[in-house]
C-alpha cells in the first residue's frame, strides 16, 4: 500500500483550513485517512502550522511520500532535516548526539529567522500606522486653517480699502467741500 502525507481541505469558501493526514494514495482527497498528524492554516500571517513532529518523522522514515505542499510544510518545520540527519545515522556517518546537536542548532537558527520576520511585520504595521496618523494630522491642520480663513472677518481687507478710499478722499476733499458747501447752505435756508 502506497501511503501519502497530504492535505484535507476544511473550512468555508475562500477561508480554507487544511488537516495534514497520512492516507492511502488511492483514497479521495477528503476521504478516509490512516492518521491525522497536524493542522495548517494559511489564512494567518505567517501561516499557522500545528504538527505532531514525532509522528511526522516516523511516517517519513517508514516511507510515506509527502505531497509537494506538505513537503514544503515538513521542510519548514524541520521534519525533512531530521530525516536527512537520521539517514546519516543509518549509514554510520553521524552519531545520535551529533544529530541532536546539529538539529537543535538548525532549529534555533530557524526560530530566529521566524522571530525576525514577525518583528519586521509588526514594525512595518506600526510605521504605516504612524505615517497614516501624520498624514491625517496634516490634512486636519489644513482643513482647520481653511475653515479659520473662511470664518475670519474680512475687516483687514475692508480696512485697507477704507484707508485707500480716505486717502483718495483727502486728495479730492478740498474740491468736494467747496461744491457741497453752497448746496448745504441752500438747504439750511430752505429749512428755516
SENU-740657 format. One record per residue: x, y, z of N, C-alpha, C in turn. Coordinates in nm, 3 decimals. Example, Ala and Ser with C-alpha at 12.3 -4.5 7.8 and 13.67 -1.06 7.14 Angstrom:
% residues 2
+---------+---------+---------+---------+---------+---------+---------+---------+---------+
|     npx |     npy |     npz |    capx |    capy |    capz |     cpx |     cpy |     cpz |
+---------+---------+---------+---------+---------+---------+---------+---------+---------+
|   1.319 |  -0.569 |   0.780 |   1.230 |  -0.450 |   0.780 |   1.320 |  -0.330 |   0.780 |
|   1.285 |  -0.225 |   0.708 |   1.367 |  -0.106 |   0.714 |   1.290 |   0.003 |   0.787 |
+---------+---------+---------+---------+---------+---------+---------+---------+---------+
% end
This chain:
% residues 192
+---------+---------+---------+---------+---------+---------+---------+---------+---------+
|     npx |     npy |     npz |    capx |    capy |    capz |     cpx |     cpy |     cpz |
+---------+---------+---------+---------+---------+---------+---------+---------+---------+
|   0.085 |  -0.117 |   0.000 |   0.000 |   0.000 |   0.000 |   0.090 |   0.124 |   0.000 |
|   0.064 |   0.214 |  -0.096 |   0.141 |   0.338 |  -0.105 |   0.075 |   0.444 |  -0.017 |
|   0.150 |   0.492 |   0.080 |   0.094 |   0.594 |   0.170 |   0.147 |   0.731 |   0.131 |
|   0.058 |   0.830 |   0.146 |   0.092 |   0.969 |   0.116 |   0.062 |   1.053 |   0.238 |
|   0.143 |   1.155 |   0.257 |   0.112 |   1.257 |   0.357 |   0.061 |   1.374 |   0.276 |
|  -0.065 |   1.411 |   0.299 |  -0.127 |   1.515 |   0.216 |  -0.225 |   1.599 |   0.297 |
|  -0.286 |   1.694 |   0.230 |  -0.377 |   1.787 |   0.296 |  -0.522 |   1.748 |   0.268 |
|  -0.606 |   1.764 |   0.369 |  -0.751 |   1.754 |   0.353 |  -0.806 |   1.893 |   0.374 |
|  -0.893 |   1.934 |   0.281 |  -0.947 |   2.071 |   0.288 |  -1.070 |   2.076 |   0.378 |
|  -1.072 |   2.176 |   0.465 |  -1.186 |   2.203 |   0.551 |  -1.208 |   2.353 |   0.550 |
|  -1.313 |   2.400 |   0.616 |  -1.338 |   2.544 |   0.625 |  -1.440 |   2.588 |   0.523 |
|  -1.456 |   2.718 |   0.509 |  -1.557 |   2.772 |   0.419 |  -1.492 |   2.824 |   0.291 |
|  -1.574 |   2.879 |   0.205 |  -1.523 |   2.934 |   0.079 |  -1.419 |   3.042 |   0.105 |
|  -1.312 |   3.036 |   0.033 |  -1.202 |   3.134 |   0.038 |  -1.137 |   3.148 |   0.175 |
|  -1.169 |   3.061 |   0.269 |  -1.109 |   3.062 |   0.403 |  -1.076 |   2.919 |   0.442 |
|  -1.003 |   2.850 |   0.358 |  -0.974 |   2.709 |   0.380 |  -0.876 |   2.688 |   0.494 |
|  -0.899 |   2.581 |   0.568 |  -0.807 |   2.533 |   0.671 |  -0.781 |   2.387 |   0.636 |
|  -0.657 |   2.346 |   0.642 |  -0.621 |   2.211 |   0.598 |  -0.576 |   2.125 |   0.715 |
|  -0.612 |   1.997 |   0.707 |  -0.565 |   1.898 |   0.802 |  -0.456 |   1.816 |   0.732 |
|  -0.345 |   1.795 |   0.799 |  -0.236 |   1.714 |   0.743 |  -0.261 |   1.571 |   0.786 |
|  -0.278 |   1.481 |   0.688 |  -0.311 |   1.342 |   0.719 |  -0.220 |   1.247 |   0.643 |
|  -0.211 |   1.125 |   0.696 |  -0.145 |   1.015 |   0.626 |  -0.258 |   0.930 |   0.572 |
|  -0.258 |   0.910 |   0.439 |  -0.368 |   0.836 |   0.377 |  -0.315 |   0.745 |   0.267 |
|  -0.400 |   0.650 |   0.231 |  -0.369 |   0.565 |   0.116 |  -0.375 |   0.654 |  -0.008 |
|  -0.286 |   0.629 |  -0.101 |  -0.277 |   0.712 |  -0.220 |  -0.406 |   0.707 |  -0.302 |
|  -0.478 |   0.596 |  -0.295 |  -0.600 |   0.580 |  -0.376 |  -0.723 |   0.640 |  -0.311 |
|  -0.715 |   0.682 |  -0.186 |  -0.830 |   0.740 |  -0.117 |  -0.862 |   0.879 |  -0.171 |
|  -0.988 |   0.921 |  -0.157 |  -1.029 |   1.054 |  -0.201 |  -0.958 |   1.160 |  -0.117 |
|  -0.953 |   1.280 |  -0.172 |  -0.883 |   1.389 |  -0.105 |  -0.934 |   1.412 |   0.037 |
|  -1.065 |   1.422 |   0.051 |  -1.124 |   1.447 |   0.182 |  -1.184 |   1.319 |   0.240 |
|  -1.141 |   1.203 |   0.190 |  -1.197 |   1.075 |   0.233 |  -1.124 |   1.016 |   0.351 |
|  -1.122 |   0.883 |   0.352 |  -1.065 |   0.808 |   0.464 |  -0.914 |   0.831 |   0.474 |
|  -0.866 |   0.837 |   0.597 |  -0.723 |   0.853 |   0.620 |  -0.678 |   0.757 |   0.729 |
|  -0.548 |   0.735 |   0.735 |  -0.491 |   0.643 |   0.834 |  -0.470 |   0.716 |   0.967 |
|  -0.406 |   0.833 |   0.959 |  -0.377 |   0.906 |   1.082 |  -0.370 |   1.056 |   1.054 |
|  -0.420 |   1.135 |   1.147 |  -0.412 |   1.280 |   1.140 |  -0.287 |   1.323 |   1.216 |
|  -0.200 |   1.401 |   1.149 |  -0.075 |   1.440 |   1.215 |  -0.060 |   1.591 |   1.232 |
|  -0.156 |   1.670 |   1.183 |  -0.140 |   1.814 |   1.203 |  -0.248 |   1.898 |   1.140 |
|  -0.232 |   2.029 |   1.153 |  -0.327 |   2.128 |   1.103 |  -0.247 |   2.240 |   1.038 |
|  -0.299 |   2.293 |   0.927 |  -0.232 |   2.402 |   0.853 |  -0.335 |   2.510 |   0.822 |
|  -0.309 |   2.633 |   0.868 |  -0.398 |   2.745 |   0.842 |  -0.323 |   2.853 |   0.766 |
|  -0.343 |   2.863 |   0.634 |  -0.271 |   2.963 |   0.555 |  -0.331 |   3.103 |   0.563 |
|  -0.440 |   3.120 |   0.636 |  -0.508 |   3.249 |   0.643 |  -0.440 |   3.349 |   0.735 |
|  -0.351 |   3.303 |   0.821 |  -0.280 |   3.393 |   0.911 |  -0.146 |   3.432 |   0.850 |
|  -0.085 |   3.537 |   0.905 |   0.045 |   3.579 |   0.854 |   0.142 |   3.587 |   0.970 |
|   0.244 |   3.504 |   0.979 |   0.276 |   3.390 |   0.894 |   0.178 |   3.275 |   0.918 |
|   0.174 |   3.183 |   0.825 |   0.079 |   3.072 |   0.832 |   0.099 |   2.991 |   0.961 |
|  -0.013 |   2.945 |   1.017 |  -0.010 |   2.868 |   1.141 |   0.000 |   2.720 |   1.107 |
|   0.101 |   2.654 |   1.163 |   0.120 |   2.511 |   1.140 |   0.130 |   2.443 |   1.275 |
|   0.039 |   2.349 |   1.300 |   0.039 |   2.268 |   1.422 |   0.066 |   2.125 |   1.377 |
|   0.184 |   2.075 |   1.411 |   0.226 |   1.945 |   1.358 |   0.277 |   1.856 |   1.471 |
|   0.236 |   1.728 |   1.468 |   0.290 |   1.629 |   1.559 |   0.425 |   1.584 |   1.499 |
|   0.531 |   1.646 |   1.547 |   0.663 |   1.629 |   1.487 |   0.709 |   1.483 |   1.488 |
|   0.695 |   1.417 |   1.601 |   0.744 |   1.278 |   1.612 |   0.671 |   1.184 |   1.517 |
|   0.538 |   1.199 |   1.508 |   0.461 |   1.115 |   1.415 |   0.500 |   1.142 |   1.271 |
|   0.522 |   1.269 |   1.238 |   0.560 |   1.303 |   1.102 |   0.695 |   1.242 |   1.066 |
|   0.792 |   1.250 |   1.158 |   0.923 |   1.190 |   1.132 |   0.909 |   1.038 |   1.118 |
|   0.829 |   0.978 |   1.203 |   0.808 |   0.833 |   1.198 |   0.750 |   0.791 |   1.063 |
|   0.649 |   0.864 |   1.013 |   0.588 |   0.828 |   0.885 |   0.684 |   0.852 |   0.769 |
|   0.757 |   0.960 |   0.772 |   0.851 |   0.989 |   0.662 |   0.963 |   0.884 |   0.660 |
|   1.011 |   0.844 |   0.778 |   1.117 |   0.742 |   0.785 |   1.066 |   0.605 |   0.740 |
|   0.937 |   0.580 |   0.757 |   0.884 |   0.449 |   0.715 |   0.846 |   0.447 |   0.568 |
|   0.861 |   0.558 |   0.496 |   0.843 |   0.555 |   0.352 |   0.722 |   0.629 |   0.299 |
|   0.645 |   0.697 |   0.382 |   0.531 |   0.775 |   0.333 |   0.582 |   0.893 |   0.251 |
|   0.522 |   0.911 |   0.134 |   0.564 |   1.018 |   0.043 |   0.478 |   1.142 |   0.063 |
|   0.536 |   1.258 |   0.098 |   0.456 |   1.380 |   0.114 |   0.423 |   1.442 |  -0.021 |
|   0.307 |   1.507 |  -0.028 |   0.273 |   1.584 |  -0.147 |   0.365 |   1.706 |  -0.151 |
|   0.361 |   1.780 |  -0.261 |   0.452 |   1.894 |  -0.276 |   0.430 |   1.999 |  -0.166 |
|   0.305 |   2.032 |  -0.139 |   0.276 |   2.133 |  -0.037 |   0.316 |   2.083 |   0.101 |
|   0.284 |   1.957 |   0.129 |   0.319 |   1.901 |   0.259 |   0.470 |   1.889 |   0.273 |
|   0.540 |   1.861 |   0.165 |   0.687 |   1.857 |   0.171 |   0.742 |   1.994 |   0.212 |
|   0.685 |   2.100 |   0.158 |   0.728 |   2.235 |   0.195 |   0.698 |   2.261 |   0.343 |
|   0.582 |   2.218 |   0.390 |   0.546 |   2.237 |   0.531 |   0.640 |   2.157 |   0.620 |
|   0.668 |   2.033 |   0.583 |   0.757 |   1.949 |   0.663 |   0.899 |   2.005 |   0.665 |
|   0.943 |   2.060 |   0.552 |   1.075 |   2.123 |   0.547 |   1.080 |   2.245 |   0.638 |
|   0.972 |   2.322 |   0.636 |   0.963 |   2.442 |   0.719 |   0.971 |   2.407 |   0.867 |
|   0.907 |   2.300 |   0.907 |   0.905 |   2.259 |   1.047 |   1.027 |   2.176 |   1.087 |
|   1.108 |   2.131 |   0.993 |   1.231 |   2.061 |   1.024 |   1.223 |   1.909 |   1.016 |
|   1.111 |   1.856 |   0.972 |   1.095 |   1.710 |   0.963 |   1.191 |   1.654 |   0.857 |
|   1.202 |   1.720 |   0.745 |   1.289 |   1.671 |   0.638 |   1.436 |   1.681 |   0.680 |
|   1.472 |   1.783 |   0.757 |   1.609 |   1.796 |   0.808 |   1.641 |   1.682 |   0.904 |
|   1.544 |   1.654 |   0.991 |   1.563 |   1.544 |   1.088 |   1.578 |   1.411 |   1.014 |
|   1.496 |   1.391 |   0.909 |   1.505 |   1.267 |   0.830 |   1.644 |   1.256 |   0.767 |
|   1.691 |   1.368 |   0.712 |   1.824 |   1.368 |   0.649 |   1.933 |   1.330 |   0.749 |
|   1.924 |   1.386 |   0.869 |   2.024 |   1.355 |   0.972 |   2.012 |   1.209 |   1.019 |
|   1.892 |   1.159 |   1.033 |   1.873 |   1.020 |   1.076 |   1.920 |   0.921 |   0.969 |
|   1.908 |   0.958 |   0.842 |   1.964 |   0.874 |   0.735 |   2.115 |   0.865 |   0.748 |
|   2.177 |   0.975 |   0.792 |   2.322 |   0.975 |   0.817 |   2.359 |   0.881 |   0.929 |
|   2.273 |   0.869 |   1.030 |   2.298 |   0.775 |   1.140 |   2.290 |   0.632 |   1.088 |
|   2.193 |   0.603 |   1.002 |   2.178 |   0.468 |   0.946 |   2.303 |   0.429 |   0.867 |
|   2.361 |   0.525 |   0.796 |   2.478 |   0.497 |   0.715 |   2.607 |   0.498 |   0.797 |
|   2.600 |   0.545 |   0.920 |   2.718 |   0.547 |   1.006 |   2.800 |   0.673 |   0.996 |
|   2.752 |   0.774 |   0.929 |   2.826 |   0.898 |   0.914 |   2.816 |   0.987 |   1.038 |
|   2.706 |   0.974 |   1.112 |   2.683 |   1.058 |   1.230 |   2.641 |   0.970 |   1.348 |
|   2.655 |   1.029 |   1.468 |   2.604 |   0.962 |   1.587 |   2.476 |   1.033 |   1.632 |
|   2.403 |   0.972 |   1.723 |   2.279 |   1.031 |   1.774 |   2.304 |   1.167 |   1.839 |
|   2.414 |   1.181 |   1.911 |   2.446 |   1.307 |   1.977 |   2.472 |   1.417 |   1.874 |
|   2.546 |   1.383 |   1.770 |   2.573 |   1.480 |   1.665 |   2.444 |   1.522 |   1.594 |
|   2.355 |   1.426 |   1.574 |   2.228 |   1.455 |   1.509 |   2.148 |   1.556 |   1.593 |
|   2.139 |   1.530 |   1.723 |   2.064 |   1.620 |   1.810 |   2.128 |   1.759 |   1.815 |
|   2.261 |   1.763 |   1.819 |   2.331 |   1.890 |   1.825 |   2.307 |   1.971 |   1.697 |
|   2.322 |   1.908 |   1.581 |   2.302 |   1.976 |   1.453 |   2.157 |   2.019 |   1.436 |
|   2.064 |   1.932 |   1.475 |   1.923 |   1.965 |   1.459 |   1.883 |   2.082 |   1.550 |
|   1.932 |   2.083 |   1.673 |   1.900 |   2.192 |   1.764 |   1.958 |   2.325 |   1.715 |
|   2.078 |   2.321 |   1.659 |   2.139 |   2.443 |   1.603 |   2.056 |   2.494 |   1.485 |
|   2.014 |   2.402 |   1.399 |   1.931 |   2.439 |   1.285 |   1.797 |   2.497 |   1.332 |
|   1.737 |   2.433 |   1.432 |   1.608 |   2.476 |   1.484 |   1.617 |   2.615 |   1.547 |
|   1.725 |   2.641 |   1.619 |   1.744 |   2.772 |   1.680 |   1.759 |   2.881 |   1.575 |
|   1.837 |   2.853 |   1.470 |   1.854 |   2.950 |   1.361 |   1.721 |   2.976 |   1.292 |
|   1.643 |   2.871 |   1.273 |   1.512 |   2.884 |   1.209 |   1.418 |   2.971 |   1.295 |
|   1.417 |   2.948 |   1.424 |   1.333 |   3.026 |   1.515 |   1.373 |   3.174 |   1.513 |
|   1.502 |   3.201 |   1.505 |   1.550 |   3.339 |   1.498 |   1.500 |   3.407 |   1.371 |
|   1.504 |   3.335 |   1.258 |   1.455 |   3.392 |   1.132 |   1.305 |   3.419 |   1.139 |
|   1.230 |   3.326 |   1.198 |   1.085 |   3.344 |   1.210 |   1.054 |   3.462 |   1.300 |
|   1.125 |   3.473 |   1.411 |   1.102 |   3.584 |   1.504 |   1.136 |   3.717 |   1.437 |
|   1.244 |   3.720 |   1.359 |   1.281 |   3.842 |   1.288 |   1.173 |   3.882 |   1.189 |
|   1.113 |   3.784 |   1.121 |   1.005 |   3.813 |   1.027 |   0.885 |   3.869 |   1.101 |
|   0.850 |   3.810 |   1.214 |   0.735 |   3.860 |   1.291 |   0.759 |   4.003 |   1.339 |
|   0.879 |   4.030 |   1.388 |   0.912 |   4.165 |   1.433 |   0.909 |   4.264 |   1.317 |
|   0.957 |   4.219 |   1.201 |   0.953 |   4.305 |   1.082 |   0.810 |   4.339 |   1.043 |
|   0.720 |   4.240 |   1.051 |   0.579 |   4.265 |   1.020 |   0.517 |   4.363 |   1.118 |
|   0.549 |   4.346 |   1.246 |   0.494 |   4.436 |   1.348 |   0.548 |   4.577 |   1.327 |
|   0.677 |   4.590 |   1.301 |   0.738 |   4.722 |   1.279 |   0.679 |   4.788 |   1.154 |
|   0.657 |   4.709 |   1.050 |   0.601 |   4.765 |   0.927 |   0.460 |   4.817 |   0.951 |
|   0.379 |   4.743 |   1.023 |   0.242 |   4.790 |   1.050 |   0.244 |   4.914 |   1.139 |
|   0.334 |   4.919 |   1.237 |   0.343 |   5.037 |   1.323 |   0.389 |   5.159 |   1.245 |
|   0.486 |   5.142 |   1.155 |   0.533 |   5.256 |   1.077 |   0.425 |   5.303 |   0.980 |
|   0.350 |   5.211 |   0.923 |   0.240 |   5.250 |   0.835 |   0.133 |   5.326 |   0.914 |
|   0.107 |   5.281 |   1.034 |   0.007 |   5.347 |   1.119 |   0.053 |   5.489 |   1.153 |
|   0.182 |   5.505 |   1.190 |   0.235 |   5.637 |   1.220 |   0.226 |   5.729 |   1.099 |
|   0.261 |   5.676 |   0.981 |   0.256 |   5.758 |   0.860 |   0.113 |   5.802 |   0.830 |
|   0.016 |   5.711 |   0.848 |  -0.123 |   5.748 |   0.825 |  -0.170 |   5.854 |   0.925 |
|  -0.130 |   5.840 |   1.051 |  -0.168 |   5.939 |   1.152 |  -0.108 |   6.076 |   1.123 |
|   0.018 |   6.079 |   1.080 |   0.083 |   6.206 |   1.046 |   0.015 |   6.271 |   0.926 |
|  -0.018 |   6.190 |   0.825 |  -0.087 |   6.244 |   0.708 |  -0.225 |   6.296 |   0.746 |
|  -0.294 |   6.224 |   0.830 |  -0.426 |   6.267 |   0.875 |  -0.417 |   6.396 |   0.956 |
|  -0.315 |   6.406 |   1.042 |  -0.297 |   6.528 |   1.121 |  -0.270 |   6.648 |   1.031 |
|  -0.192 |   6.628 |   0.927 |  -0.162 |   6.737 |   0.835 |  -0.286 |   6.780 |   0.758 |
|  -0.365 |   6.683 |   0.715 |  -0.490 |   6.715 |   0.645 |  -0.584 |   6.790 |   0.737 |
|  -0.594 |   6.745 |   0.862 |  -0.680 |   6.814 |   0.959 |  -0.633 |   6.957 |   0.985 |
|  -0.502 |   6.976 |   0.990 |  -0.446 |   7.109 |   1.012 |  -0.480 |   7.201 |   0.894 |
|  -0.467 |   7.150 |   0.772 |  -0.502 |   7.230 |   0.654 |  -0.650 |   7.264 |   0.652 |
|  -0.733 |   7.167 |   0.690 |  -0.877 |   7.193 |   0.696 |  -0.908 |   7.302 |   0.799 |
|  -0.845 |   7.291 |   0.915 |  -0.867 |   7.391 |   1.021 |  -0.825 |   7.530 |   0.974 |
|  -0.712 |   7.539 |   0.905 |  -0.667 |   7.667 |   0.853 |  -0.764 |   7.722 |   0.749 |
|  -0.815 |   7.635 |   0.663 |  -0.911 |   7.678 |   0.561 |  -1.040 |   7.727 |   0.625 |
|  -1.087 |   7.656 |   0.725 |  -1.209 |   7.696 |   0.794 |  -1.188 |   7.827 |   0.869 |
|  -1.072 |   7.841 |   0.934 |  -1.041 |   7.965 |   1.005 |  -1.033 |   8.082 |   0.908 |
|  -0.974 |   8.060 |   0.793 |  -0.963 |   8.167 |   0.693 |  -1.101 |   8.204 |   0.639 |
|  -1.186 |   8.106 |   0.624 |  -1.321 |   8.130 |   0.572 |  -1.406 |   8.205 |   0.674 |
|  -1.395 |   8.169 |   0.800 |  -1.477 |   8.227 |   0.906 |  -1.421 |   8.358 |   0.962 |
|  -1.296 |   8.389 |   0.933 |  -1.234 |   8.511 |   0.985 |  -1.303 |   8.633 |   0.924 |
|  -1.322 |   8.740 |   1.003 |  -1.385 |   8.862 |   0.947 |  -1.295 |   8.920 |   0.840 |
|  -1.359 |   8.974 |   0.740 |  -1.283 |   9.032 |   0.630 |  -1.250 |   9.178 |   0.658 |
|  -1.247 |   9.216 |   0.783 |  -1.219 |   9.353 |   0.825 |  -1.083 |   9.400 |   0.778 |
|  -0.980 |   9.320 |   0.788 |  -0.850 |   9.370 |   0.741 |  -0.855 |   9.411 |   0.595 |
|  -0.924 |   9.335 |   0.513 |  -0.933 |   9.370 |   0.372 |  -1.017 |   9.496 |   0.356 |
|  -1.126 |   9.511 |   0.430 |  -1.211 |   9.629 |   0.422 |  -1.139 |   9.752 |   0.475 |
|  -1.058 |   9.734 |   0.580 |  -0.983 |   9.847 |   0.635 |  -0.884 |   9.901 |   0.534 |
|  -0.818 |   9.809 |   0.461 |  -0.725 |   9.854 |   0.359 |  -0.798 |   9.931 |   0.251 |
|  -0.914 |   9.883 |   0.210 |  -0.992 |   9.952 |   0.108 |  -1.040 |  10.086 |   0.162 |
|  -1.081 |  10.088 |   0.289 |  -1.129 |  10.212 |   0.350 |  -1.015 |  10.312 |   0.362 |
|  -0.894 |  10.266 |   0.399 |  -0.780 |  10.356 |   0.409 |  -0.745 |  10.415 |   0.274 |
|  -0.752 |  10.333 |   0.169 |  -0.725 |  10.383 |   0.035 |  -0.832 |  10.484 |  -0.006 |
|  -0.955 |  10.456 |   0.031 |  -1.064 |  10.548 |  -0.004 |  -1.048 |  10.681 |   0.070 |
|  -1.009 |  10.676 |   0.195 |  -0.989 |  10.800 |   0.271 |  -0.870 |  10.879 |   0.217 |
|  -0.768 |  10.807 |   0.172 |  -0.653 |  10.876 |   0.115 |  -0.693 |  10.946 |  -0.013 |
|  -0.773 |  10.884 |  -0.094 |  -0.819 |  10.946 |  -0.218 |  -0.916 |  11.060 |  -0.186 |
|  -0.995 |  11.038 |  -0.082 |  -1.094 |  11.141 |  -0.046 |  -1.024 |  11.267 |   0.006 |
|  -0.914 |  11.251 |   0.078 |  -0.843 |  11.368 |   0.130 |  -0.778 |  11.446 |   0.016 |
|  -0.738 |  11.378 |  -0.087 |  -0.681 |  11.449 |  -0.200 |  -0.790 |  11.526 |  -0.274 |
|  -0.910 |  11.470 |  -0.282 |  -1.020 |  11.533 |  -0.353 |  -1.106 |  11.619 |  -0.257 |
|  -1.081 |  11.613 |  -0.133 |  -1.165 |  11.679 |  -0.033 |  -1.176 |  11.830 |  -0.051 |
|  -1.069 |  11.904 |  -0.079 |  -1.086 |  12.048 |  -0.091 |  -1.185 |  12.085 |  -0.201 |
|  -1.187 |  12.017 |  -0.309 |  -1.280 |  12.048 |  -0.418 |  -1.422 |  12.009 |  -0.378 |
|  -1.437 |  11.897 |  -0.312 |  -1.569 |  11.846 |  -0.277 |  -1.633 |  11.936 |  -0.173 |
|  -1.556 |  11.988 |  -0.078 |  -1.614 |  12.071 |   0.026 |  -1.663 |  12.204 |  -0.032 |
|  -1.597 |  12.260 |  -0.128 |  -1.641 |  12.386 |  -0.187 |  -1.769 |  12.367 |  -0.267 |
|  -1.782 |  12.253 |  -0.330 |  -1.901 |  12.230 |  -0.409 |  -2.020 |  12.198 |  -0.319 |
|  -1.997 |  12.127 |  -0.213 |  -2.106 |  12.086 |  -0.128 |  -2.148 |  12.199 |  -0.035 |
|  -2.062 |  12.289 |  -0.004 |  -2.095 |  12.398 |   0.089 |  -2.210 |  12.485 |   0.039 |
|  -2.212 |  12.530 |  -0.084 |  -2.325 |  12.613 |  -0.126 |  -2.455 |  12.535 |  -0.123 |
|  -2.450 |  12.409 |  -0.156 |  -2.572 |  12.330 |  -0.155 |  -2.620 |  12.313 |  -0.013 |
|  -2.528 |  12.292 |   0.079 |  -2.566 |  12.275 |   0.218 |  -2.625 |  12.405 |   0.272 |
|  -2.573 |  12.521 |   0.232 |  -2.624 |  12.648 |   0.277 |  -2.764 |  12.671 |   0.224 |
|  -2.787 |  12.628 |   0.101 |  -2.920 |  12.646 |   0.041 |  -3.022 |  12.558 |   0.109 |
|  -2.982 |  12.444 |   0.152 |  -3.074 |  12.353 |   0.221 |  -3.106 |  12.409 |   0.359 |
|  -3.010 |  12.475 |   0.425 |  -3.033 |  12.532 |   0.554 |  -3.130 |  12.649 |   0.547 |
|  -3.120 |  12.728 |   0.446 |  -3.208 |  12.842 |   0.430 |  -3.351 |  12.795 |   0.403 |
|  -3.362 |  12.690 |   0.325 |  -3.495 |  12.638 |   0.293 |  -3.557 |  12.577 |   0.415 |
|  -3.478 |  12.521 |   0.501 |  -3.530 |  12.458 |   0.622 |  -3.581 |  12.562 |   0.719 |
|  -3.529 |  12.692 |   0.717 |  -3.570 |  12.796 |   0.810 |  -3.699 |  12.848 |   0.766 |
+---------+---------+---------+---------+---------+---------+---------+---------+---------+
% end
